[in-house]
């Protein structure tokens, strides 16, 4: 009996997740002329603008391990990877507050809502990969077998984002200021992460800054992605270990904060 009940609960949660992801997908691209093509064009256009700016003004990609020809691919891989975290956490932090009318009427596991936002960002990332593939073709970069590690990286990144999303969604219920503070955090996080600047500059940074860069979770996830897309090599044990550690840590903290506070949600939403 308990096994049957658990199975029914899992099927119910899975159904709700599918419906919510589908709803968000339809809402995002409703009345859009290009529709899902924007998910391909947006990273491409951003890459072109940033490549021109940072390769000419700031001389990124002219020296070090990244050649000028490879810099656009370096840029777009980092950009779309960071965008997954940024988009999913920004959406997840208001997921409980936004679902208040539904939570007051229907009995449903509350963790479904922040997790759904993360899964929807993964759908957008899938379209962004088309843009990455276009850049690889343009610069004659042939994919290697290392791309089979992509699901591993995405799984770890999604776990990391789910943990952050659950924690932020819970905190937002009690402290609405989190919505404003998180935008500042994301901005600062963008600049401490090697999205448009190359890792060759890390050695030239002050010691405390180097520690912040290496301890930065997204530094490791971007390194993992660039290893399999750009450098076509197996990520180091250090990179893989840090990705696993951050995923487990974020998921553990996020679930703990969410689980301990979710019973009070109804009083604040």
Secondary structure, 3 states (H helix, E strand, C coil): CHHHHHHHHHHHHHHHHHHHHHHHHHHHCCCCCCCCHHHHHHHHHHHHHHHHHHHHCCCCCCCCCCCHHHHHHHHHHHHHHHHHHHHHHHHHCCHHHHCHHHHCCCCCCCHHHHHHHHHHHHHHHHHHHHHHHHHHHHCCCCCCHHHHHHHHHHHHHHHHHHHHHHHHHHHHHHCCCHHHHHHHHHHHHHHHCCCCCCHHHHHHCCHHHHHHHHHCHHHHHHHHHHHHHCCCCCCCHHHHHHHHHHHHHHHHHHHHHHHHHHHHHHHHC
